[in-house]
């Protein structure tokens, strides 16, 4: 009984401490979300990921790069080769070799090129954003535990400053961000994009679509890995069954 009482006391003190920490401005846990890519049979919702690419292009790409993703990679989302070529040509990159006069020059991007970053370097990015550095989004959903749900919660979690909380100049209140204050202004507004498939571009919808796209960008081989893992598990189950059957056969005459 004494041990049980001590255990309950420890749990109670822990909960009280965590409550005090949150009252002091700690982070809210991510919203509980269900994603198509969760679980051993999970797959990407490609229609949603395509919409997410549109959100990234029209809303996020002015500040955030995607430097680990090549334009040709988006063929995995269902785009044709011609569509990818047309998409890449909207951007310019510096050619790998100089021209005949020895000067470097820009050319339209090719499918083999990686997404063009909005700034040439980190210093330029900070200068354009009041000293804050907009992170590259290539692996953003792997940056935290439960990354997809954290990203969705952050995108939809901007709120008015609560009563009794002092405003921070140049920062925005978001209880899902550590410390509750973030330099990035709310990136999503109602109907910020006009989806090509006619889907209503609510903040919630855009946040989900962007999360699908950036989760795919961080783990484009997720479906392949899950398929391989499932095949291996099935093989092991069958192999184990055969071993049991052989064992029984070999030792059937032993009494």
C-alpha positions as CSV (number, residue, x, y, z in Angstrom):
1,X,0.0,0.0,0.0
2,X,2.9,2.3,0.9
3,X,4.5,1.7,-2.5
4,X,1.2,2.4,-4.3
5,X,0.8,5.6,-2.4
6,X,4.3,6.8,-3.3
7,X,3.8,5.9,-6.9
8,X,0.5,7.9,-7.0
9,X,2.2,10.8,-5.3
10,X,5.1,10.8,-7.9
11,X,2.6,10.8,-10.7
12,X,0.6,13.6,-9.2
13,X,3.6,15.8,-8.7
14,X,4.7,15.1,-12.3
15,X,1.4,16.1,-13.6
16,X,1.4,19.2,-11.5
17,X,4.9,20.1,-12.7
18,X,3.9,19.7,-16.3
19,X,0.8,21.8,-15.8
20,X,3.0,24.5,-14.2
21,X,5.4,24.3,-17.1
22,X,2.6,24.7,-19.7
23,X,1.2,27.6,-17.7
24,X,4.6,29.2,-18.1
25,X,4.4,29.0,-21.9
26,X,5.4,25.5,-22.7
27,X,4.4,23.8,-26.0
28,X,1.1,22.0,-26.6
29,X,1.4,18.4,-27.8
30,X,0.5,18.0,-31.5
31,X,-3.2,17.4,-32.4
32,X,-4.1,13.8,-32.8
33,X,-4.3,13.1,-36.5
34,X,-4.8,10.1,-38.7
35,X,-2.7,10.0,-41.9
36,X,-3.0,7.6,-44.8
37,X,0.7,6.9,-44.6
38,X,0.5,5.6,-41.0
39,X,0.7,1.9,-40.2
40,X,2.3,-1.0,-42.1
41,X,-0.1,-0.7,-45.0
42,X,0.1,3.1,-45.2
43,X,0.3,4.9,-48.6
44,X,0.5,8.5,-49.7
45,X,-2.7,10.3,-50.8
46,X,-1.3,11.5,-54.1
47,X,-4.1,13.9,-54.8
48,X,-3.6,15.6,-51.5
49,X,0.2,15.6,-52.0
50,X,-0.3,17.3,-55.4
51,X,-2.4,20.0,-53.8
52,X,0.3,20.3,-51.2
53,X,2.9,20.9,-53.9
54,X,0.7,23.7,-55.2
55,X,0.5,25.2,-51.7
56,X,4.3,25.0,-51.3
57,X,4.8,26.6,-54.7
58,X,2.3,29.5,-54.3
59,X,2.7,30.1,-50.5
60,X,5.8,28.7,-49.0
61,X,8.5,28.8,-51.8
62,X,9.0,32.5,-51.5
63,X,10.7,31.9,-48.1
64,X,11.4,28.2,-47.7
65,X,13.6,26.0,-49.9
66,X,13.3,22.3,-50.8
67,X,16.9,21.7,-51.8
68,X,17.0,17.9,-51.4
69,X,14.1,17.3,-53.9
70,X,14.7,17.2,-57.6
71,X,11.9,18.3,-60.0
72,X,11.9,14.8,-61.6
73,X,11.0,13.3,-58.2
74,X,7.5,14.6,-58.4
75,X,6.7,12.1,-61.1
76,X,6.2,9.8,-58.2
77,X,3.2,11.9,-57.3
78,X,1.5,11.1,-60.6
79,X,2.9,13.9,-62.8
80,X,3.9,13.1,-66.4
81,X,7.4,13.8,-67.8
82,X,6.0,16.7,-69.9
83,X,4.4,18.2,-66.8
84,X,7.6,17.9,-64.9
85,X,9.6,19.6,-67.7
86,X,7.1,22.4,-67.8
87,X,7.2,22.8,-64.1
88,X,11.0,22.9,-64.0
89,X,11.2,25.5,-66.8
90,X,9.4,28.1,-64.6
91,X,12.7,28.4,-62.7
92,X,16.2,29.3,-63.5
93,X,19.5,27.8,-62.3
94,X,23.1,28.6,-62.9
95,X,24.6,26.4,-65.6
96,X,27.3,23.9,-64.4
97,X,29.8,25.1,-67.0
98,X,30.7,28.6,-68.3
99,X,29.8,29.8,-71.8
100,X,32.4,30.2,-74.6
101,X,33.5,33.6,-73.0
102,X,34.1,31.9,-69.7
103,X,31.2,33.5,-68.0
104,X,28.6,31.7,-65.9
105,X,25.0,32.0,-67.0
106,X,21.5,31.1,-66.0
107,X,19.4,28.6,-67.8
108,X,15.9,27.2,-67.4
109,X,15.8,24.4,-64.8
110,X,15.7,20.8,-66.0
111,X,13.9,17.8,-64.3
112,X,17.3,16.7,-63.0
113,X,17.8,19.9,-61.1
114,X,16.8,20.3,-57.5
115,X,14.1,22.8,-56.4
116,X,15.5,26.3,-56.6
117,X,15.9,28.0,-53.2
118,X,14.4,31.4,-52.8
119,X,17.7,32.8,-51.4
120,X,21.3,32.4,-52.5
121,X,22.6,31.9,-49.0
122,X,21.5,31.9,-45.3
123,X,22.7,35.5,-44.8
124,X,20.4,36.7,-47.6
125,X,17.5,34.7,-46.1
126,X,18.0,36.3,-42.7
127,X,18.3,39.8,-44.2
128,X,15.0,39.4,-46.0
129,X,13.2,38.0,-42.9
130,X,14.2,40.4,-40.2
131,X,17.0,38.2,-38.9
132,X,14.9,35.0,-38.8
133,X,16.1,32.1,-40.9
134,X,13.3,30.2,-42.8
135,X,14.4,26.5,-42.6
136,X,14.6,24.3,-45.6
137,X,11.5,22.1,-45.7
138,X,13.1,19.0,-47.3
139,X,13.2,17.0,-44.0
140,X,11.0,19.2,-41.9
141,X,8.6,16.4,-40.9
142,X,11.6,14.4,-39.6
143,X,12.8,17.3,-37.5
144,X,10.5,16.4,-34.6
145,X,8.8,13.4,-33.1
146,X,5.4,12.9,-34.7
147,X,6.5,15.4,-37.3
148,X,3.5,15.4,-39.6
149,X,1.0,16.1,-36.9
150,X,3.3,18.7,-35.4
151,X,3.6,20.5,-38.7
152,X,-0.2,20.4,-39.2
153,X,-0.8,21.6,-35.6
154,X,1.7,24.5,-36.1
155,X,0.1,25.6,-39.4
156,X,-3.4,25.6,-37.9
157,X,-2.4,26.6,-34.4
158,X,-2.0,30.4,-34.6
159,X,-4.2,32.2,-32.0
160,X,-4.9,35.6,-30.6
161,X,-2.7,36.4,-27.6
162,X,-4.5,35.1,-24.4
163,X,-5.5,37.5,-21.7
164,X,-2.7,38.1,-19.2
165,X,0.0,37.2,-21.7
166,X,2.3,39.9,-22.8
167,X,2.7,40.4,-26.5
168,X,6.1,39.9,-28.1
169,X,7.0,42.5,-30.7
170,X,7.6,41.0,-34.1
171,X,6.5,37.5,-33.0
172,X,3.2,35.6,-33.4
173,X,1.4,33.5,-30.7
174,X,1.3,29.8,-31.5
175,X,1.0,27.4,-28.5
176,X,2.3,24.4,-30.6
177,X,5.7,26.1,-31.1
178,X,8.2,25.8,-28.3
179,X,7.9,28.9,-26.1
180,X,4.6,29.8,-27.9
181,X,6.1,32.6,-29.9
182,X,7.2,32.2,-33.5
183,X,8.7,34.7,-36.0
184,X,6.8,33.3,-39.0
185,X,3.4,35.0,-39.5
186,X,0.4,32.7,-40.2
187,X,1.3,31.4,-43.7
188,X,-2.1,30.1,-44.6
189,X,-5.3,32.1,-45.1
190,X,-8.7,31.1,-46.4
191,X,-8.6,30.6,-50.2
192,X,-4.9,31.5,-50.4
193,X,-4.7,29.2,-53.4
194,X,-7.2,28.2,-56.1
195,X,-6.8,24.4,-56.3
196,X,-6.7,23.1,-59.8
197,X,-9.0,20.2,-58.9
198,X,-11.6,22.5,-57.4
199,X,-11.1,21.5,-53.8
200,X,-12.1,24.2,-51.3
201,X,-8.8,25.8,-50.1
202,X,-9.6,26.1,-46.4
203,X,-6.8,26.6,-43.9
204,X,-7.4,23.1,-42.6
205,X,-7.4,21.6,-46.1
206,X,-4.2,23.4,-47.1
207,X,-2.4,22.4,-43.9
208,X,-3.3,18.7,-44.5
209,X,-2.3,18.8,-48.1
210,X,1.0,20.6,-47.4
211,X,1.7,18.1,-44.7
212,X,1.2,15.2,-47.1
213,X,3.5,16.8,-49.6
214,X,6.3,17.5,-47.2
215,X,6.0,14.1,-45.6
216,X,6.4,12.6,-49.0
217,X,9.4,14.9,-49.7
218,X,11.1,13.7,-46.5
219,X,10.4,10.0,-47.2
220,X,9.6,9.4,-50.9
221,X,10.6,5.7,-50.5
222,X,8.2,5.1,-47.6
223,X,5.8,2.9,-49.5
224,X,8.6,0.9,-51.0
225,X,10.2,0.3,-47.6
226,X,6.8,-0.7,-46.1
227,X,6.2,-3.1,-49.1
228,X,9.7,-4.6,-48.6
229,X,9.1,-5.0,-44.9
230,X,5.8,-6.7,-45.4
231,X,7.2,-9.1,-48.0
232,X,10.0,-10.0,-45.5
233,X,7.5,-10.6,-42.7
234,X,5.4,-12.8,-44.9
235,X,8.5,-14.8,-46.0
236,X,9.5,-15.2,-42.3
237,X,6.0,-16.5,-41.4
238,X,6.0,-19.0,-44.2
239,X,9.6,-20.0,-43.5
240,X,8.8,-20.5,-39.8
241,X,5.8,-22.6,-40.7
242,X,8.0,-24.8,-43.0
243,X,10.6,-25.2,-40.2
244,X,7.9,-26.3,-37.8
245,X,6.5,-28.8,-40.3
246,X,10.0,-30.2,-41.1
247,X,10.8,-30.5,-37.3
248,X,7.6,-32.4,-36.7
249,X,8.3,-34.7,-39.6
250,X,11.9,-35.5,-38.6
251,X,11.0,-36.1,-35.0
252,X,7.7,-37.9,-35.6
253,X,9.2,-41.4,-35.0
254,X,11.1,-40.4,-31.9
255,X,9.2,-41.4,-28.7
